[in-house]
């Protein structure tokens, strides 16, 4: 039986850590136009001490409104390329569903390692 974040476990340390993680994720998302979730998961893990199984769902709850806000702000500076985005949106939805089901079959340790490798790979690519 996995423990997930519940409001009954809410405390000041969690609230402060979550607010700091949210501020960092929002700033990254605002500056770069995305990638707030990439810093949110490690920040929530470090600053809130939340259960590992609850960090990903918690980050999705946080990043969805942040992404909607970013989308709205981008739309104010010009038309959005919906036609170009549609194949990506459909593919990512299908990939998310399939990977979500497949990911449940692997231990969290391996998922964390894979995520870390992807973060490193992406970071190294941006250095050059």
N, C-alpha and C positions, 0 to 999 in steps of 0.2 A: 504494500500500500504506500504510494508516493505521497509525500506531503507537499502541497502547493500553497502559495501565498494566500493567506486569508486575512480579512480586515481585522479579525480578533488579535492577530499577531503584530499589528501596526504599532510602531513606537517611534520615539523621537529620532533615534539613531537611524532607523530605516528611512524615515521621512527626510532627514537631512541628506543622507546618502542618495536617495532617489531624486531629490531636488537637484543636487549637484550633478548627478549623472544626466538628468534631463536637460539641465542648462548646457552641459558639454555637448550632448547630442544635438540639441537645437542649434547651438553655435556652429558646429561642424556642418549640419544640414544647411544652415543659412549661408555660410561662407562658400561651401563647395557645391551647393545645389543637391546634395544627397550625402550618403554615407554616414548619417547620424547613427544608424543602427550598428555600424561597425565599431563605434566607440562605446555605444550604450551597453552592450552585453558585457564586455570586460569591466566597465565602470560599475554597473549594477552588481556584478560579482564581487568586486573589490570593496565597494563602499556600502553595500546594504547587507551583506552576508545572507542574502536570500538563498533559499534552497536552489541548487542547480537546475532542478526540473521545472522550477517556476520562472527562471530568468528569461527564457525565450518567449513564453507567452506574455510575460510582463512587458518585454521590449516591444512586442508586436502591438500591444495595447497603447504604448506610448508613441511609437513611430507612425502609426496610422494617422492620427490627427496632425502630426508634424508634417507628414508627406502631403496631406490634403492642404495644409496651410502653404507649403512650398509651391504646390500646384497652383493655388489661387494667386499667390504673389507673382509667379511666372506668367500667368495668364494676363496680368495687368500690364506687362511690358510688351505684349504682342500675342498673336494667335499661336495656339499650341498645335504641334504636328500630330494630330490624332490619327490620321491615315497611316503615318509612318510608325506610330506607336502600337497600333492594333495587333500586328503579328507578334510583337514582343509581349504584349499584355496577355494574349491567348497562350503563347508558349510558356510564359512564366507561371500562369495559373495552372496549367497542366503539369509543369515541372514541379511546382510547389506541392500539388496534391500527391503526385507520385513519390517525390522525395520525402514528404511528410510521413507517408505510410512506410516507405523503405527505412527511413531513419529510426523508426521505432524498434527495428530489429538489431540495431547496433548499440553497444555500450556507450554511455555518455563520454567516457574517456576518449574513445576513438573519434566521436563526433567533434569533440573539442580539439583534438589534434588535427583533424582534417580542416576545421575552421581556421585554426592557427596557421596552417600551411597556406591556405588560400589568402589570409591576411598578409602573410610575408611575401607571397608571390605578387600580389597586387601592389604592395608597397615598394618592392624592388623594381617592378616595371615602371613606376612613376619617378624613380630616381634618374632615369635616363631618357 
